Amino acid sequence: MKIEIRGAERLSFRERQVVVLKEMGKSTETIARTLGISTSTVGTLYNRAKSKGYEVVIVIPGEVLGILGAYDEEETKDKDQG
């Protein structure tokens, strides 16, 4: 699994850190301790980042979902029969 932040170029370095940790499900308190900042600063950075319009996209490979292998086998059968 890969997490992609679209629009990250509009965010400051600190905003990116907060966004990544928030999107990973970390609490405001945990983020504050991790980054050595106050919880109110975490909130400010997160709200500022949201106002800049980033988008989080999760990329999950097909084989992780158990569908890519099955698709490849069917495609191979179709080519062999055609």
VENTAFEN-V953002 format. One record per pair of residues at least 24 apart in sequence whose ideal C-beta (glycine too) atoms are under 10 Angstrom apart, sorted by the first residue. I is the first residue (numbers start at 1). GAP is how many residues later the second one is. Records with the same first field share a line. If there is no record, write none. Layout:
I: GAP / GAP
This chain:
1: 57 / 58 / 59 / 60 / 63
2: 55 / 56 / 57 / 58 / 59
3: 53 / 54 / 55 / 56
4: 51 / 52 / 53 / 54 / 55
5: 44 / 49 / 50 / 51 / 52
6: 47 / 48 / 49 / 50 / 51
7: 42 / 45 / 46 / 47 / 48 / 49
8: 41 / 44 / 46 / 47 / 48
9: 43 / 45
10: 39 / 41 / 42 / 43 / 44
11: 34 / 37 / 38 / 39 / 41 / 42 / 43
12: 33 / 36 / 37 / 40
14: 27 / 28 / 31 / 34 / 35
15: 29 / 30 / 31 / 32 / 33 / 34 / 35 / 37 / 39
16: 29 / 33 / 38
17: 25 / 28 / 32
18: 24 / 25 / 26 / 27 / 28 / 29 / 30 / 31
19: 26 / 27 / 30 / 31 / 33 / 35 / 37
20: 36
21: 25
22: 24 / 27 / 28 / 34
23: 31 / 33 / 35
